Amino acid sequence: MEGTLKLLTLAMWIAIAWTLLSLLSVAFWALLLEVRRRFGSTPTSKPSAREETQLSAEVRAIYADFADVNRACSDAPAPTDPDGTGQSEAIVFIGWTSVQKR
């Protein structure tokens, strides 16, 4: 019984020490964040309007590729319009299949 009590006391001291060490490390981290905020380097400059426009054009081009349903995200030409209605149909297989040989 006395050995169990000593073991529980040791476990309690370890838990207290671990908690205090954790709190101390969090406080130190918060202090470092505050020091960096006050005395850190200046933030990087914003990209120029031309760079933003160029990026926007690149992003629009990517989205245009995804939105091109007639080409179904491939380089193949769009199917012809047999009805002359301006609409075309394409069957696109999206998925994964496995072939088992016997």
N, C-alpha and C positions, 0 to 999 in steps of 0.2 A: 504494500500500500504506500509505503514511504517512497519507493522508487517511482511509482506512478505519479505521485504528487510532484516530485522533482522534475519528471519528464514534462508534465503539463506546465509547470512554471517556466521551464526552458522554452517550450513552444510559445508560451505567451510573450516572453521577452523577445524572441525572434520575430514574432508577428508585430510587436510594437516597434522594434528597430526597423523592420522592413517598411512599415507604414511611414515612419518618420523620414527614412531615406527617400521614399517616393515623393513625399510632400516637399522635401528639400530640393529634389531634382526638378520638380514642376515649378517651384518658386524661382529657381535659378534660370530655367528656360524662359519663364515669363519676363524676368529681369533682362535677359539677353535680347528678347524681342523688343522690349521697350527701348533699350539702348540703341539697337539697330534702327528703330523707327526714328529716334531723335537725332542720332549722329551718323546714320548710315549714308551711303552714297545717294546721289540724286537719282530719281527714277529715269529709265530710258525714255528717250523722246518718242513721240508718236510718229508713225510712218506718214510720209507726205501724202497729199491728196492723190497724186499720180500713182503711187504705190497702192493705195487703197482701191483706186479705180481699176488698176490692172488686176489686182487680186479678185475684185468683184467680177471682172470679166471672165477670169479663169474659173471661178466658182460657178458662174452662170453657164459656162460651157460644159462643166461636169454635170450639172443638173439637167442641161438640155440633152445630154447623152442618155441619162436615165429616163427622161420623160419621152423619148422617141419610141413610141409604141409600135410604129410601123416597121421599124428596123429591129425591134425586139432586142436592143442592146447588142447588136452584132454589126459587123461590117458588110453583111450581105445586103444586096439591094432590096428595097421594099417590094412585096408582091404586087403584081399588076392588078388593076381595077377592072374586073370583067364586066361589071354592070354600068360603068360610066357614072357612078354616083359620087365619085370623089372619096369613097371609103374603100378600104382594103381590109382583108382579113389575114391574120397570121396565126398559126398554131405554134405555140412555143412550149417545148417540154422542159420543165424545170424540176429537177429531182435527182435522185440517185437510185440506180438499179444495180442489182447484182445478177450475174449470169452464172448458173451452176451447170457444170458439165458432168455427165454421167459416164 
